[in-house]
Amino acid sequence: MRTSNNILHTFVNVTDALDKIGFTEVWKTSSPTTTNTLMDTNTTLVVSYEFENEAEQVAFKSAIDNMFHSNPEHFSSKDSVEHFKTEWLHKDGSLSHKTDFIFTKKGRDISPAL
């Protein structure tokens, strides 16, 4: 997350990060189990979602895809939230698929990594 003067925000803890980022309700689709971890000297929040079954995961992905294509407000933060990577993991934790990009809270693609 970047403040209005373009400086990375350092979060106090996970609760602070979640409060400041403001995930919208779509991120709760299918009621996944979430694990939240701060990294990069508390400037990056990593959110892991785990689903009970494939149908729940597909419903979540569909809701998120629809949000990115139709709703410009991905987060409720007043600052610029940068969503820069999505990784899909196999059940054993190994990488299945990865996409690198940056979406701001307004949904603009800032700098896709090709």
C-alpha positions as CSV (number, residue, x, y, z in Angstrom):
1,M,0.0,0.0,0.0
2,R,1.3,3.4,-0.9
3,T,0.4,6.6,0.9
4,S,-0.6,9.8,-0.9
5,N,3.1,10.8,-1.1
6,N,3.9,7.5,-2.9
7,I,5.8,6.0,0.1
8,L,5.2,2.3,1.0
9,H,3.2,2.0,4.2
10,T,4.7,0.0,7.0
11,F,2.0,-2.0,8.9
12,V,2.0,-2.4,12.7
13,N,0.6,-5.9,12.5
14,V,-1.8,-8.0,10.3
15,T,-4.9,-6.4,11.8
16,D,-3.5,-3.0,10.9
17,A,-2.9,-4.2,7.4
18,L,-6.4,-5.7,7.0
19,D,-8.0,-2.5,8.4
20,K,-6.0,-0.2,6.2
21,I,-6.4,-2.2,3.0
22,G,-10.1,-2.8,3.4
23,F,-10.8,-6.0,1.4
24,T,-14.3,-5.7,-0.1
25,E,-16.9,-8.5,0.5
26,V,-16.1,-10.3,-2.8
27,W,-12.9,-11.6,-1.2
28,K,-15.1,-13.7,1.2
29,T,-16.9,-15.5,-1.6
30,S,-17.1,-19.3,-0.7
31,S,-16.0,-18.5,2.9
32,P,-12.3,-19.6,2.4
33,T,-10.0,-20.2,5.3
34,T,-7.5,-17.4,5.1
35,T,-4.0,-17.1,6.4
36,N,-2.5,-13.6,6.6
37,T,1.3,-12.9,6.9
38,L,3.3,-9.7,6.8
39,M,6.5,-9.8,4.8
40,D,9.1,-7.3,3.4
41,T,9.6,-5.5,6.7
42,N,5.9,-5.2,7.2
43,T,5.1,-3.5,3.9
44,T,3.6,-6.6,2.2
45,L,0.5,-8.5,3.3
46,V,0.4,-12.0,1.9
47,V,-3.1,-13.5,2.0
48,S,-3.6,-17.3,1.4
49,Y,-7.0,-18.7,0.7
50,E,-7.9,-22.3,1.2
51,F,-11.1,-23.9,0.0
52,E,-13.0,-27.1,1.1
53,N,-13.5,-28.2,-2.5
54,E,-12.9,-27.3,-6.1
55,A,-16.4,-25.9,-6.6
56,E,-15.8,-23.3,-3.8
57,Q,-12.4,-22.4,-5.4
58,V,-14.0,-22.0,-8.8
59,A,-16.8,-19.8,-7.4
60,F,-14.2,-17.6,-5.6
61,K,-12.0,-17.3,-8.7
62,S,-15.1,-16.4,-10.8
63,A,-16.2,-13.7,-8.3
64,I,-12.7,-12.2,-8.2
65,D,-12.4,-12.3,-12.1
66,N,-15.7,-10.6,-12.4
67,M,-14.7,-7.9,-9.9
68,F,-11.5,-7.2,-11.7
69,H,-13.4,-6.8,-15.0
70,S,-16.4,-4.9,-13.8
71,N,-15.9,-3.2,-10.4
72,P,-13.2,-0.5,-10.0
73,E,-13.2,-0.6,-6.2
74,H,-11.3,-3.8,-5.2
75,F,-10.3,-2.4,-1.8
76,S,-11.9,0.3,0.4
77,S,-8.5,2.0,1.3
78,K,-8.1,5.7,0.6
79,D,-4.4,5.0,-0.3
80,S,-3.2,3.0,-3.3
81,V,-3.3,-0.7,-2.6
82,E,-1.1,-2.7,-5.0
83,H,-2.1,-6.3,-5.8
84,F,1.0,-7.5,-7.5
85,K,1.0,-11.3,-7.6
86,T,-1.5,-14.2,-7.5
87,E,-0.2,-17.7,-7.1
88,W,-2.4,-20.9,-7.3
89,L,-0.9,-23.8,-5.3
90,H,-1.5,-27.5,-5.4
91,K,-2.7,-29.1,-2.2
92,D,0.9,-30.1,-1.3
93,G,1.9,-26.4,-1.5
94,S,3.8,-26.6,-4.8
95,L,3.2,-23.8,-7.4
96,S,0.4,-24.5,-9.9
97,H,0.2,-21.1,-11.6
98,K,1.5,-17.6,-11.0
99,T,0.5,-14.2,-12.4
100,D,2.5,-11.1,-11.7
101,F,0.8,-7.7,-12.1
102,I,-0.1,-4.6,-10.1
103,F,-3.7,-3.5,-9.6
104,T,-4.5,-0.4,-7.6
105,K,-7.7,0.0,-5.6
106,K,-9.1,1.7,-8.7
107,G,-8.4,-1.4,-10.8
108,R,-5.9,0.1,-13.1
109,D,-3.1,-2.2,-14.3
110,I,0.0,-0.2,-13.4
111,S,2.9,-2.4,-14.5
112,P,2.2,-6.0,-15.7
113,A,5.2,-8.3,-15.6
114,L,5.3,-10.2,-18.9
